[in-house]
Amino acid sequence: MEQPAPFTYDGGRVDPGETQNVRYTVTETYLGDPVKMPVTVVVGERTGPTVVITAATHGDELNGIEVVREVAHEWDHSDLCGRLVCLPILNVPGFIAQQRYLPVYDRDLNRAFPGDRTGTGAQRMAARIFENFVAPADLGIDLHTSTRGRSNMLHVRADMSDETVERVARAFASNVVIDSEGAEGTLRREATAAGTSTVTVEMGEAHRFQRSLIDRALDGIRSVFAEFGLLQSEHVDWPGWRTVVEAADEKTWLRADAGGLVDVHVERGAFVEEGERIATIANPFKTTTTAVDAPFDGVLIGVLENPVVYPGNPLCHIVKVDERTRGAIEYGET
């Protein structure tokens, strides 16, 4: 039986059949004390791909942390074919402060990859993470939530022009896949460019655990593992219906045309028809109201949770669906 190669990183090695939990230094504080990122590496006893699963690139995005912890510490890895790298909290300083970006300079770690060992603080941290734990992998799953005050339906973002990325995205079995390369400096874009075919999974909102979404993401990861042979006892899931959003005009953020208090009439993940009322904005006296209607038949993948807005603030993120997908959605609801 062929065994996978040991997993090595700067300062450590994990051999076949071993699991290692480490706290890996990614930067230092003002006092010169190390800032350490938790890492779990599992190397199976049979050969297979190397998968890296990451979360909390933004420090307030908590759902993904629990997903990674459960994969690392609650799953049975005795039959794992390949190597698994679990990084539950990339942005340790942001996580400690419970804020989205790196503290002090307010930099977005998810715009700093692949990093630079002689660059900014964010770039140096990104380089240590990327070179040691991301670049050695074949596949990547990067878990996110929406930002504060908004909530996302579970969906995948992926560069579907990359054959292996497309396999990962479809195997994760979400209903919605947004086809995009990703912004420069994002983990998924730079990892894919370096040969680690990576998707982003968006799920829920910041500052909380949402059990139903966590469980759904765990199912998606099992499905990906089945697709690529890491867990041969599992099967690849089918979500019942799927829409792949390819063009810019197939998705849009609906924004407020007035300031006020918002009453959102539909839930995250709902199907809405063109012209259907999605939200109403009213002043404190309810003497003036502004209606927000669906511009096309679609699914709401992101909705406002904080019910106060200025003009221009985002309210809902809607993606277009075709007649076939609409029929599948309606059939599933009957």
Beta strands, then each sheet from edge to edge (+ up, - down):
strand 1: 7-9
strand 2: 12-14
strand 3: 19-28
strand 4: 34-43
strand 5: 46-54
strand 6: 81-87
strand 7: 139-144
strand 8: 150-158
strand 9: 176-179
strand 10: 197-204
strand 11: 243-245
strand 12: 251-255
strand 13: 260-264
strand 14: 271-272
strand 15: 277-282
strand 16: 289-293
strand 17: 298-304
strand 18: 308-309
strand 19: 314-320
sheet 1: 1+ 2-
sheet 2: 3+ 4- 6+ 5+ 7+ 10+ 8- 9- 11-
sheet 3: 3+ 4- 6+ 5+ 7+ 10+ 8- 17+ 14-
sheet 4: 3+ 4- 6+ 5+ 7+ 10+ 8- 17+ 19- 12+
sheet 5: 16+ 15- 13+ 18-
end
